[in-house]
Amino acid sequence: MEEEIELIDIEEELPLLVLRGLVVFPHMVIPLLVGRDKSVEALEEAMVEDRLIFLAAQKDEKIEEPELEEIYPMGTIAKVKQLVKLPDGTIKILIEGLMRAKIEDFIQTEPYFRVKIEELDAAEEKTQETEALMRTLINEFEEYVKLNKKLPPETMMTVVNVEDPGRLVDIMVSHMSLKVEQEQEILTAVAYQDRLEKLCKILREEIEVLKIENKISSKVRNQVEKRQKEYYLKEQLKAIKKELGKDDEFSDEVEEYKAKIEEAELPEEVEEKAIKEAERLAQMPPMASEGVVVRNYLDCILDLPWNEKSDDRLVLDEAEEILERDHYALEDVKERILEYLAVQKLTSEMKSPILCLVGPPGVGKTSLGKSIAEAIGREFVRLSLGGVRDEAEIRGHRRTYVGSRPGRIINAVRDAGTKNPLFLLDEVDKISSDFRGDPASALLEVLDPEQNDQFTDHYLEMPFDLSEVIFITTANVSHTIPRPLLDRMEVIEIAGYTEEEKVEIAKRHLLTKQIENHGLAEEQIQLSDNALRKIIRNYTREAGVRNLERKLANVCRKVAKEVVKGKETMSRITIQNVDKYLGIEEYRYGEINEKPYTGVATGLAWTDTGGNILKIEVSIVAGKGKLLLTGKLGEVMKESAQAALSYARSKVEELDLEEDFYEKYDVHVHVPKGAIPKDGPSAGITIAIAIISALTEQPVSEEVAMTGEITLRGRVLPVGGIKSKVLAAHRSEVKRVIIPQENEKHLEEIPKEIRRELDFKLVEHMDEVLAAALLEEE
């Protein structure tokens, strides 16, 4: 070594071998592969001289031919111990690092690098501080070796007995896997203390990284071992079941359920319950009846849209266009629905009210629900509640038997595929109850925005969030809806259509639909407006348009028959030939009396199918003062008749009646169409007028119809259904309508064209009714 160092001292110029991704330290023996042309030339020159060569690393190992500035100035003088030429032209050498040196100058760059160097390994005394750093470094290195699985424990033997601080650092670095920059930093440090401190810092960082790596590795190893253990146990279990004669397909089914549960991203509580049920299934015999219950339950959970939602795409103008397209008239109803949708668009957190569309059959309640769903882009689900009398229909059946199933609400959500559909609860007024429970009470939780985010179905036994569902209910009447349920809903009244509105609806919607349904073309049938009016007046009697649609279907069937028989000309249906297609007239338009009658008054009634006129007849016969009531009257209507008679008796002198007429005569009140039940207080003033007309023998005007409740003192109280009643009066060609003064505000609901054709008399007392309805004796 001394001879070699002496030679170096003499020859300060050496060929340069540039290393890629590697730093060689003194006292380090390492094999290298040399392939670059300049490196091969430098190596051959070194072998010609004295086998000495200078090694320096390049800064960026990706560069194929580094420039001078790309080479670190600090490097190591090394001696080539062995050289072997490989068949592919590369050279494999074994070198030994001797000492640090620094490039002073580049003497030549072609055909190889040759540099002038300065030796830097100077002798330095070892101080106590250096000794302390060496001991610390040895302890740190020992911990590093223990943590690093790539180094054998014998590595410590190479450094324990080294007393030279510089050599100790160099040997340690040669065993460590460091970045080129870190190794170069240590190589550049010449002073012992500087070198020891830098390596201590790097070693401490490497130890921390190794601890983290070992922790991660241990965690992964434990997971792998756990899975291997589970796999081994499952294979054993399969073998045991096979020996016992159990089916492997059943085990695969359970595993399939578990895999589906993990993939479904269910809420935590739901996932735990589902996994528990799947494990229960695994413990059951494959053909056990209880297994069917568990399978159905798991299928139900997996089918439910716990996280699936449809995105609302509400544009108010488009919603208005859809409502106008699907429904003619109903302006107030459409306006209220647009307000409702506008609020839905502005805030998603507001608890939306439950709309209840109340109106007679055939006015478009269900189709309004469909239009709303289309307008906001939600799935539409219709549930008919008519005749539902079992609470389990709403809340589901408990899982105590094979046929148990969830309630209609959960089933509908599952069918919709999203957790925020639009539910139309149809015929909510026709729910009934019996010994099986009260479905209306079960609906209280469903329709309460404050509670339905935790709706619990008996079958699921877990809460399901219904707060994002839009609920719309429909009913023919509101008084049969249970009061607590009605309290949770906002009622929108739909009274019915006028004659002109029905004509427009028939032309825009019904006739086109029926022509298409019956395979006809537009040029094969023509229906005049007057023919439509005749169909409306003489063949239908309803507030909606359902029967009108049926009559138009009858006409289309007759035309279809004519077409099939070979008719090539257009079928024109006019007012003269309507009866050819629909037969004899079913109703007489305008049922008012042709002339005034004594004891006969025309009242206005409201039924589930809309408004209607009501004839009330009174006959005074010899008797003992009895009040006879016929025509299938309800209790309230009977009481109204008694109140009317009592009022008449209180007006004996003013009406110029016999003082004892109630002792000598019986008063018989009859309402025709006796098979139809009739009830309510609104016929009070009509009965009173009919009784007074019969007693005084003054006829009642044939052009007058009336409605209002009467008291014993003759006051006229307000009643409901004014719009429907007025529409019925208009259909019957009534000229004057008597209504209570307090119902004046309801006249705003009546179309202007109808208000212009009728004369309204607002009354507060029976005296005003008498003056307006009775004719003077001639």
PESUL-V638390 format. One line per field, one symbol per residue. phi: phi as a letter, one per 20 degrees, with the letter a starting at -180 (. if undefined). A space follows every 10 residues. Layout:
phi=???
This chain:
phi=.fffffffgf dedcfddeed mbcedgmddb ecddcfgfff ffffffffec mebddceefd ffffcfeffe dffebcfcdf ebbceegenf cdcdccfdbf bcfeaefbdc ebfcceccfc fefbfeefff fffffgffff fffffffeff efffgfffdf eedfgffgff ffffeeddfg fffffffffe fgfffffffg ffffffffff ffgfffffff ffffffffff ffffffffff fffeneefff ffffffffff fffflfggff ffffffffff ffeefgefff ffffffffff ffefefcfce ffcfdfffff fffffeceml ffffffffff ffffffbeef fffeecedaf fneoffffff fffffdmdfd cddedfnfcd gffeendfed bfefbfffff ffffffncec fdedeelfed fccbfeodff fffgffedge dffcfdegff mbfcedfeee dcdcbecefe fggffffecd edecfqdfff fffffffecf fffffffeme dgeebccfff fffffffdcc baeecfffff fffffffffg fffffofdef ededffdgff ednffecefn efffbfcemc cdddcccfeo ebececdccd cfacneddcc oleeffffff ffffffffff dgffemdffd ffedcedddc dglffefcbo efegffffff fffffelefe gfedcbbqed dfenfddfcd mfffffffff femfeccdcf gfegfffffe gfffffedde decdbfgfff fedeeffe
